[in-house]
């Protein structure tokens, strides 16, 4: 079966949903030779993954995952970046999760450690969560309790997608973009109905937007910036693709029209985990700068996409209030109180 699928990909033929699911089975099977997995991923990337294939792959991965009940019923939102952008940036989505929750919206944030950051020393979403003292990386019990009590949770991808461990060495050895890079933000085990997804580049943002309704997202937004970050940039124009009813609508976001000058100055660069945690605390305490500006744009977009505000301007205003009032800082404080309230069991996927 693996030879048949590989041959089709080499011929440039697209796969149907059943074949995509079978391909995932092969990739996640520890008994399958790594050479065959590498060949399949390489041929698929060379052919180019279609919208239908990306959606089918994401759905198949979700079916394999340990499901997280609750967030979808509460209309939670996810703010997840794809990583892999030319210029790694600060953990805007993770910080925005605290702001969005402080603005009254439930959050189920999906994320992972930084793979590229091991060499550069910068933090991924999960690295930052760990540095903040939250045991979400090894305790599903804590993640469940956090949502039940505070309506905000962080879902560390490997804790829910254990089956993908069998293909991780192949991906690392290949060192190229594969379909796994595209579907990472699409595999939230809570199957949230609203998403803001930061993408590695503008073509990828345009490519992923039509996938969202196929995987059950009611309203979503994909975004990338001209300065090479997978975030709403506070220093350069970003392009967002909003999806709901009907086709995706492209919208340019010039930060000069949305942010004051003080929130467009400074660096957006990624930081090592300890420094990222300190920067997170500074922003949540009301500190300014370019990183805060990106958080305001991202949080505002999440509130708008979910329908809690009529437009992006109103979303940014509400996010600013959540920061300046101290409400976002209090969300983190309550999560830390919960983390220290007991010894949380460590779990394997």
PARO-553647 format. One record per residue (C-alpha): residue number from 1; residue in three letters; x, z, y. Coordinates in nm, 3 decimals, always signed. Example, Ala and Ser with C-alpha at 12.3 -4.5 7.8 and 13.67 -1.06 7.14 Angstrom:
// residues 2
i,aa,east,up,north
1,ALA,+1.230,+0.780,-0.450
2,SER,+1.367,+0.714,-0.106
***
This chain:
// residues 349
i,aa,east,up,north
1,UNK,+0.000,+0.000,+0.000
2,UNK,+0.283,+0.080,+0.243
3,UNK,+0.438,-0.265,+0.175
4,UNK,+0.104,-0.434,+0.241
5,UNK,+0.052,-0.252,+0.572
6,UNK,+0.411,-0.318,+0.677
7,UNK,+0.378,-0.688,+0.595
8,UNK,+0.065,-0.715,+0.809
9,UNK,+0.236,-0.550,+1.102
10,UNK,+0.541,-0.775,+1.069
11,UNK,+0.308,-1.076,+1.077
12,UNK,+0.159,-0.941,+1.400
13,UNK,-0.179,-0.861,+1.248
14,UNK,-0.387,-0.571,+1.374
15,UNK,-0.498,-0.288,+1.148
16,UNK,-0.855,-0.174,+1.095
17,UNK,-0.956,+0.195,+1.111
18,UNK,-0.922,+0.247,+0.734
19,UNK,-0.575,+0.092,+0.734
20,UNK,-0.471,+0.304,+1.033
21,UNK,-0.584,+0.617,+0.850
22,UNK,-0.392,+0.506,+0.541
23,UNK,-0.081,+0.442,+0.751
24,UNK,-0.103,+0.797,+0.884
25,UNK,-0.138,+0.931,+0.529
26,UNK,+0.182,+0.752,+0.434
27,UNK,+0.370,+0.871,+0.740
28,UNK,+0.270,+1.234,+0.677
29,UNK,+0.345,+1.223,+0.302
30,UNK,+0.672,+1.411,+0.231
31,UNK,+0.717,+1.204,-0.086
32,UNK,+0.724,+0.872,+0.098
33,UNK,+1.077,+0.732,+0.164
34,UNK,+1.193,+0.776,+0.523
35,UNK,+1.310,+0.415,+0.534
36,UNK,+0.956,+0.296,+0.474
37,UNK,+0.820,+0.523,+0.747
38,UNK,+1.084,+0.400,+0.990
39,UNK,+1.002,+0.039,+0.911
40,UNK,+0.630,+0.095,+0.958
41,UNK,+0.670,+0.268,+1.294
42,UNK,+0.920,+0.010,+1.419
43,UNK,+0.706,-0.288,+1.316
44,UNK,+0.399,-0.132,+1.473
45,UNK,+0.579,-0.071,+1.801
46,UNK,+0.717,-0.427,+1.799
47,UNK,+0.370,-0.572,+1.742
48,UNK,+0.215,-0.351,+2.008
49,UNK,-0.055,-0.098,+1.929
50,UNK,-0.408,-0.207,+2.025
51,UNK,-0.668,+0.014,+2.192
52,UNK,-0.859,+0.023,+1.863
53,UNK,-0.549,+0.123,+1.665
54,UNK,-0.453,+0.399,+1.909
55,UNK,-0.806,+0.540,+1.899
56,UNK,-0.825,+0.525,+1.518
57,UNK,-0.483,+0.692,+1.487
58,UNK,-0.583,+0.972,+1.727
59,UNK,-0.911,+1.029,+1.542
60,UNK,-0.729,+1.041,+1.208
61,UNK,-0.478,+1.292,+1.345
62,UNK,-0.758,+1.511,+1.478
63,UNK,-0.925,+1.511,+1.137
64,UNK,-0.602,+1.642,+0.984
65,UNK,-0.563,+1.913,+1.248
66,UNK,-0.672,+2.276,+1.229
67,UNK,-0.986,+2.258,+1.441
68,UNK,-1.042,+2.492,+1.736
69,UNK,-1.414,+2.568,+1.785
70,UNK,-1.551,+2.681,+2.118
71,UNK,-1.386,+2.486,+2.400
72,UNK,-1.589,+2.168,+2.351
73,UNK,-1.917,+2.361,+2.358
74,UNK,-1.804,+2.527,+2.683
75,UNK,-1.718,+2.187,+2.837
76,UNK,-1.351,+2.278,+2.865
77,UNK,-1.094,+2.049,+3.024
78,UNK,-0.742,+1.961,+2.909
79,UNK,-0.449,+1.873,+3.136
80,UNK,-0.185,+1.719,+2.914
81,UNK,+0.114,+1.495,+2.987
82,UNK,+0.265,+1.242,+2.752
83,UNK,+0.626,+1.313,+2.844
84,UNK,+0.884,+1.039,+2.825
85,UNK,+0.870,+0.949,+3.195
86,UNK,+1.186,+0.810,+3.358
87,UNK,+1.215,+1.122,+3.575
88,UNK,+1.115,+1.445,+3.396
89,UNK,+0.909,+1.662,+3.627
90,UNK,+0.797,+2.021,+3.657
91,UNK,+0.521,+2.150,+3.428
92,UNK,+0.238,+2.057,+3.662
93,UNK,-0.036,+2.039,+3.398
94,UNK,+0.043,+2.385,+3.263
95,UNK,+0.039,+2.549,+3.606
96,UNK,-0.274,+2.356,+3.698
97,UNK,-0.448,+2.507,+3.394
98,UNK,-0.433,+2.850,+3.560
99,UNK,-0.563,+2.705,+3.887
100,UNK,-0.852,+2.519,+3.725
101,UNK,-0.956,+2.830,+3.535
102,UNK,-0.938,+3.034,+3.854
103,UNK,-1.173,+2.777,+4.008
104,UNK,-1.430,+2.862,+3.739
105,UNK,-1.369,+2.593,+3.477
106,UNK,-1.281,+2.665,+3.109
107,UNK,-0.948,+2.518,+2.996
108,UNK,-0.804,+2.430,+2.655
109,UNK,-0.453,+2.306,+2.735
110,UNK,-0.277,+2.112,+2.461
111,UNK,+0.103,+2.080,+2.468
112,UNK,+0.438,+2.096,+2.296
113,UNK,+0.800,+2.180,+2.350
114,UNK,+1.019,+1.933,+2.534
115,UNK,+1.206,+1.713,+2.287
116,UNK,+1.409,+1.527,+2.548
117,UNK,+1.463,+1.852,+2.734
118,UNK,+1.684,+2.000,+2.463
119,UNK,+1.972,+1.798,+2.604
120,UNK,+1.872,+1.831,+2.968
121,UNK,+1.767,+2.193,+2.944
122,UNK,+1.423,+2.152,+3.101
123,UNK,+1.102,+2.310,+2.977
124,UNK,+0.808,+2.144,+2.810
125,UNK,+0.460,+2.292,+2.835
126,UNK,+0.506,+2.518,+2.532
127,UNK,+0.851,+2.626,+2.649
128,UNK,+0.699,+2.743,+2.977
129,UNK,+0.412,+2.925,+2.806
130,UNK,+0.664,+3.108,+2.590
131,UNK,+0.880,+3.197,+2.893
132,UNK,+0.571,+3.342,+3.062
133,UNK,+0.540,+3.588,+2.775
134,UNK,+0.234,+3.442,+2.603
135,UNK,+0.246,+3.431,+2.219
136,UNK,+0.049,+3.107,+2.188
137,UNK,+0.328,+2.923,+2.006
138,UNK,+0.297,+3.114,+1.681
139,UNK,-0.042,+3.286,+1.690
140,UNK,-0.370,+3.099,+1.662
141,UNK,-0.538,+3.439,+1.675
142,UNK,-0.405,+3.491,+2.028
143,UNK,-0.514,+3.142,+2.130
144,UNK,-0.866,+3.208,+2.000
145,UNK,-0.888,+3.549,+2.165
146,UNK,-0.760,+3.410,+2.495
147,UNK,-1.040,+3.154,+2.509
148,UNK,-1.307,+3.399,+2.393
149,UNK,-1.204,+3.655,+2.654
150,UNK,-1.069,+3.450,+2.943
151,UNK,-1.201,+3.096,+2.884
152,UNK,-0.845,+2.959,+2.894
153,UNK,-0.614,+2.887,+2.603
154,UNK,-0.293,+2.702,+2.526
155,UNK,-0.277,+2.507,+2.199
156,UNK,+0.079,+2.451,+2.077
157,UNK,+0.058,+2.115,+1.897
158,UNK,+0.278,+2.195,+1.590
159,UNK,+0.065,+2.503,+1.518
160,UNK,-0.238,+2.279,+1.461
161,UNK,-0.080,+1.952,+1.343
162,UNK,+0.141,+2.076,+1.061
163,UNK,+0.109,+1.753,+0.863
164,UNK,+0.318,+1.560,+1.113
165,UNK,+0.630,+1.760,+1.026
166,UNK,+0.707,+1.512,+0.748
167,UNK,+0.756,+1.229,+0.997
168,UNK,+0.938,+1.426,+1.269
169,UNK,+1.292,+1.352,+1.135
170,UNK,+1.214,+0.980,+1.121
171,UNK,+1.093,+0.977,+1.480
172,UNK,+1.400,+1.167,+1.595
173,UNK,+1.632,+0.929,+1.410
174,UNK,+1.461,+0.616,+1.544
175,UNK,+1.484,+0.731,+1.906
176,UNK,+1.223,+0.478,+2.022
177,UNK,+0.870,+0.507,+2.151
178,UNK,+0.620,+0.496,+1.864
179,UNK,+0.246,+0.534,+1.832
180,UNK,+0.295,+0.911,+1.809
181,UNK,+0.414,+0.913,+2.171
182,UNK,+0.096,+0.737,+2.279
183,UNK,-0.148,+0.957,+2.089
184,UNK,+0.006,+1.299,+2.157
185,UNK,-0.222,+1.377,+2.455
186,UNK,-0.522,+1.236,+2.262
187,UNK,-0.509,+1.482,+1.973
188,UNK,-0.626,+1.810,+2.125
189,UNK,-0.757,+2.006,+1.822
190,UNK,-1.039,+2.145,+2.037
191,UNK,-1.173,+1.791,+2.101
192,UNK,-1.240,+1.871,+2.466
193,UNK,-1.485,+1.643,+2.650
194,UNK,-1.284,+1.620,+2.975
195,UNK,-0.918,+1.527,+3.016
196,UNK,-0.655,+1.453,+3.277
197,UNK,-0.357,+1.283,+3.111
198,UNK,-0.022,+1.227,+3.276
199,UNK,+0.142,+0.911,+3.142
200,UNK,+0.502,+0.794,+3.128
201,UNK,+0.437,+0.486,+3.342
202,UNK,+0.154,+0.299,+3.512
203,UNK,+0.101,+0.038,+3.234
204,UNK,+0.062,+0.320,+2.980
205,UNK,-0.193,+0.490,+3.205
206,UNK,-0.394,+0.167,+3.216
207,UNK,-0.358,+0.128,+2.840
208,UNK,-0.475,+0.477,+2.744
209,UNK,-0.778,+0.504,+2.972
210,UNK,-1.006,+0.283,+2.757
211,UNK,-0.913,+0.491,+2.451
212,UNK,-1.068,+0.811,+2.590
213,UNK,-1.438,+0.731,+2.534
214,UNK,-1.355,+0.612,+2.181
215,UNK,-1.231,+0.961,+2.089
216,UNK,-1.525,+1.150,+2.239
217,UNK,-1.404,+1.217,+2.593
218,UNK,-1.702,+1.201,+2.829
219,UNK,-1.501,+1.167,+3.147
220,UNK,-1.128,+1.136,+3.176
221,UNK,-0.844,+1.023,+3.394
222,UNK,-0.499,+0.887,+3.318
223,UNK,-0.231,+0.889,+3.585
224,UNK,+0.129,+0.791,+3.653
225,UNK,+0.329,+0.775,+3.972
226,UNK,+0.554,+0.523,+4.137
227,UNK,+0.843,+0.769,+4.148
228,UNK,+0.868,+0.774,+3.767
229,UNK,+0.693,+1.102,+3.686
230,UNK,+0.405,+1.151,+3.445
231,UNK,+0.206,+1.347,+3.703
232,UNK,+0.022,+1.309,+4.028
233,UNK,+0.319,+1.292,+4.260
234,UNK,+0.323,+1.473,+4.593
235,UNK,+0.611,+1.254,+4.711
236,UNK,+0.502,+0.899,+4.619
237,UNK,+0.187,+0.703,+4.541
238,UNK,+0.018,+0.762,+4.206
239,UNK,-0.226,+0.538,+4.023
240,UNK,-0.516,+0.696,+3.837
241,UNK,-0.756,+0.529,+3.593
242,UNK,-1.088,+0.713,+3.579
243,UNK,-1.316,+0.658,+3.282
244,UNK,-1.675,+0.766,+3.232
245,UNK,-1.964,+0.531,+3.206
246,UNK,-1.842,+0.176,+3.219
247,UNK,-1.487,+0.039,+3.241
248,UNK,-1.190,+0.229,+3.379
249,UNK,-1.159,+0.225,+3.758
250,UNK,-0.812,+0.214,+3.912
251,UNK,-0.748,+0.421,+4.220
252,UNK,-0.434,+0.462,+4.428
253,UNK,-0.355,+0.815,+4.549
254,UNK,-0.122,+0.838,+4.850
255,UNK,-0.022,+1.204,+4.887
256,UNK,+0.012,+1.164,+5.264
257,UNK,-0.366,+1.129,+5.283
258,UNK,-0.438,+1.438,+5.073
259,UNK,-0.166,+1.696,+5.128
260,UNK,-0.009,+1.867,+5.429
261,UNK,+0.357,+1.795,+5.495
262,UNK,+0.474,+2.133,+5.361
263,UNK,+0.327,+2.049,+5.018
264,UNK,+0.510,+1.717,+5.003
265,UNK,+0.861,+1.853,+5.060
266,UNK,+1.114,+1.966,+4.803
267,UNK,+1.181,+1.875,+4.443
268,UNK,+0.943,+1.783,+4.162
269,UNK,+1.219,+1.793,+3.902
270,UNK,+1.187,+1.969,+3.569
271,UNK,+1.345,+2.312,+3.529
272,UNK,+1.481,+2.520,+3.240
273,UNK,+1.218,+2.751,+3.093
274,UNK,+1.323,+3.075,+3.270
275,UNK,+1.340,+2.902,+3.608
276,UNK,+1.013,+2.719,+3.540
277,UNK,+0.845,+3.054,+3.473
278,UNK,+0.972,+3.193,+3.803
279,UNK,+0.857,+2.881,+3.986
280,UNK,+0.516,+2.910,+3.822
281,UNK,+0.482,+3.268,+3.944
282,UNK,+0.589,+3.160,+4.295
283,UNK,+0.330,+2.881,+4.309
284,UNK,+0.051,+3.100,+4.170
285,UNK,+0.139,+3.360,+4.434
286,UNK,+0.073,+3.101,+4.706
287,UNK,+0.418,+2.945,+4.747
288,UNK,+0.436,+2.594,+4.892
289,UNK,+0.639,+2.280,+4.834
290,UNK,+0.617,+1.953,+4.644
291,UNK,+0.545,+2.119,+4.311
292,UNK,+0.246,+2.301,+4.461
293,UNK,+0.129,+1.969,+4.608
294,UNK,+0.132,+1.805,+4.265
295,UNK,-0.056,+2.103,+4.121
296,UNK,-0.322,+2.071,+4.392
297,UNK,-0.373,+1.700,+4.319
298,UNK,-0.387,+1.755,+3.943
299,UNK,-0.619,+2.056,+3.961
300,UNK,-0.843,+1.879,+4.209
301,UNK,-0.866,+1.576,+3.982
302,UNK,-0.962,+1.797,+3.684
303,UNK,-1.241,+1.964,+3.882
304,UNK,-1.366,+1.624,+3.999
305,UNK,-1.353,+1.462,+3.655
306,UNK,-1.552,+1.748,+3.505
307,UNK,-1.818,+1.708,+3.774
308,UNK,-1.775,+2.048,+3.940
309,UNK,-1.707,+1.887,+4.278
310,UNK,-1.831,+1.559,+4.426
311,UNK,-1.491,+1.404,+4.493
312,UNK,-1.115,+1.455,+4.483
313,UNK,-1.106,+1.602,+4.835
314,UNK,-1.346,+1.878,+4.740
315,UNK,-1.147,+1.939,+4.420
316,UNK,-0.822,+1.983,+4.612
317,UNK,-0.993,+2.222,+4.856
318,UNK,-1.124,+2.435,+4.569
319,UNK,-0.783,+2.436,+4.398
320,UNK,-0.620,+2.547,+4.723
321,UNK,-0.868,+2.832,+4.752
322,UNK,-0.792,+2.939,+4.394
323,UNK,-0.422,+2.957,+4.478
324,UNK,-0.441,+3.112,+4.823
325,UNK,-0.693,+3.379,+4.722
326,UNK,-0.472,+3.508,+4.441
327,UNK,-0.732,+3.415,+4.177
328,UNK,-0.492,+3.186,+3.986
329,UNK,-0.224,+3.455,+3.984
330,UNK,-0.480,+3.697,+3.841
331,UNK,-0.561,+3.455,+3.555
332,UNK,-0.199,+3.471,+3.442
333,UNK,-0.194,+3.850,+3.481
334,UNK,-0.498,+3.888,+3.256
335,UNK,-0.344,+3.660,+2.993
336,UNK,-0.031,+3.876,+2.995
337,UNK,-0.242,+4.190,+2.962
338,UNK,-0.411,+4.040,+2.657
339,UNK,-0.075,+3.941,+2.509
340,UNK,+0.056,+4.297,+2.539
341,UNK,-0.264,+4.465,+2.421
342,UNK,-0.176,+4.439,+2.052
343,UNK,+0.064,+4.283,+1.803
344,UNK,-0.056,+3.931,+1.737
345,UNK,-0.014,+3.787,+1.385
346,UNK,+0.229,+3.500,+1.346
347,UNK,+0.088,+3.201,+1.160
348,UNK,+0.215,+2.879,+1.012
349,UNK,+0.032,+2.546,+1.050
***
